[in-house]
Amino acid sequence: MTDVATKPGPTRPGTSLRGFSAPLVLLLGLVIVPVGLALATLPQGAPTDEDYVRMAFASVAACTIGIASVLGLLVDRIVRRAKASTIALFAVVALVVVPWQLSAITSAADLLLVRLSL
């Protein structure tokens, strides 16, 4: 047998992103990291202006991470030449998540202005 035939084959195209599965990347990027950022920026007492700014920046960072994770998975599937149905599924997910996160960024900015009374 040749050396190529004895090596275990690569994972199926579209199943993992450098050792991380797509569901794990989505769960981390859309739920766990944003919740962690929100909990990390909660004020201990009555919120001050600095706390409001910190919470707004954490919200924007969480939304950016969500957008990056979804678009990263979509690009990964395209580069790996996954099946058309897989690419279409990730494109639909991206078309839902990206506008949702962009609206969350806009609302975070509006909420910050209201809280700072500007």
Secondary structure as GFF3:
##gff-version 3
##sequence-region A 1 118
A	DSSP	alpha_helix	3	6	.	.	.	ID=ss1
A	DSSP	beta_strand	16	17	.	.	.	ID=ss2
A	DSSP	beta_strand	20	21	.	.	.	ID=ss3
A	DSSP	alpha_helix	22	27	.	.	.	ID=ss4
A	DSSP	pi_helix	28	32	.	.	.	ID=ss5
A	DSSP	alpha_helix	33	40	.	.	.	ID=ss6
A	DSSP	alpha_helix	49	79	.	.	.	ID=ss7
A	DSSP	alpha_helix	84	115	.	.	.	ID=ss8
###
